[in-house]
Amino acid sequence: MSRPPNVLVTRTTPDHRELVKRFKKERDGAMVRRLNAVILMLEMADAEQVAPLCRVDADTVRRWVKAFNEGGLQALRGKKAPDGDPP
């Protein structure tokens, strides 16, 4: 079985510098991991290499990059359950 095609970070804003600033200030652990993956993908452009560094599957890295490309930082934020609904 062949490996899935790599996805590249195509969104230009925020840029690498701004992403690193946000990464350093972020308090939400899940968002820190997602930002780290996007930053590493900008630097390395290989989900197979980035995944072990973030302790996730390469498909997860690809999914996060795709979400970032389509919706920016807001798309990387975890989706919270509506109030009153069980998680």
Long-range contacts (C-beta under 8 A, 24 or more apart in sequence): 3-48, 3-58, 4-58, 4-59, 4-62, 6-45, 6-46, 6-47, 6-48, 6-62, 7-41, 7-47, 7-62, 7-65, 7-66, 7-69, 8-41, 8-45, 8-65, 9-38, 9-41, 9-42, 9-45, 9-65, 9-68, 9-69, 10-69, 11-68, 11-69, 11-72, 13-72, 14-72, 14-73, 16-42, 16-43, 22-73, 28-77, 28-78, 30-78, 31-76, 31-77, 31-78, 34-64, 34-68, 34-76, 35-76, 37-61, 37-64, 37-65, 38-64, 38-65, 38-68, 38-76, 41-65
